[in-house]
Amino acid sequence: MIDKTTIIEDGAVIDASAIIGPFCFIGKDVVIASGVTIASNVILKGKTTIEEDVKVFSFATIGHADSTIRIGARTHVREFAQIGTQESENSNTIDISNDNFIMAYVQIMGGVTIANNCVLTNAVRLYDNVTCQERVIIGGLSTIEANNHIGTGVMVGGASYVNHDIPPFCLVEGNRSTIKGLNIIGLRRRLNNSEDIEEIKAAYKKLINNGINKELAKVVQEETTNSYVKLFAEFVEKSNLV
């Protein structure tokens, strides 16, 4: 069902099951899959693909004339969010995977990649080429500066300014942000094996607690048999942390 007040350019591909509210604009290169709901006053431009069962809420804007954007299945994009609305010097491609929750007034710039099951709370801003691995939670009013990588399971406290990579499973906050420890609650929710958590704790103490040790991180990832520790150590070794 498409409201009669919505403007749809020739060439747009819209599944018959999609619902599009009033006063929207759908550009010629937009693809909208089955089960999608678009609320009122939404603008979709560029080569934007909206996958199955996505919900886009009122006054959100996604894309510009030269952008290539994917919004993965079952993702929610809340009111006034802006995704790829400005041209980037490096990349106009944005890839947002499945089951993400992008809350009101979030701004996402070009080159950003977001994996599955992430939560960006109100007024978060991701600058160019930020990468978020899966299960990242970013608190409201936080900013992630360009070219930084956020590891899996990270939690960023509200109103934080992040200008460095964040290793997996860590908790960071502050302006400017610092690593405060491990996201223990997130680890307990995610991992059933307490031994895995203890091994991650031990790796954190070795590689971060007393200053970033990239040489030791390389040794740890070569010696450990724990896949989570290996992931953590590899990230630390390749990160921009000093």
C-alpha angles and dihedrals in degrees: 000000000000122000113240092233093061118102116223120183121221111269099037113130114216126175114235091238094058119111117215121183131214129300097015128143120217116188126222096256097047120119119198119189132207122299094018119147120201115187126208127303096015121152121207118181140163124021093331120163118195109194131209122315096357117155120210115188131212122302095007116143123205125184140347133232096286102032129114111204136170122196107195127227120291093006118146119216109191133208121312094359113154117208119181095337094142129060116252126214091222110029138358092192121107124181119193114178132207134310097012126151114215109183133206122308094006114154121206120186132204123296094025119145122194122185127208128306100014126150122210107185128206120321097356114158125206114191126207120316098001113157123205118190119210125301097020118156119197119191123230122284092015124141126209111199122225124287096016127133124219114203127224118284095016121151118202116199121233121279092015126151111213119193100161141052117279118214120229120283095014132136116220135175143155143072099293094021125235131187107260099183140283125328091243096171090053091049092051091051092048105039125054094189111080090196089065090055092049091051091050089050091052092049091049091053092050099045106031114012095076097033131299111303110189095169091056089044089061091051093047094052091050094049105037124091093195110102093208093051090047090052091049095047094046091052092050092049093052097038129106090239117128 
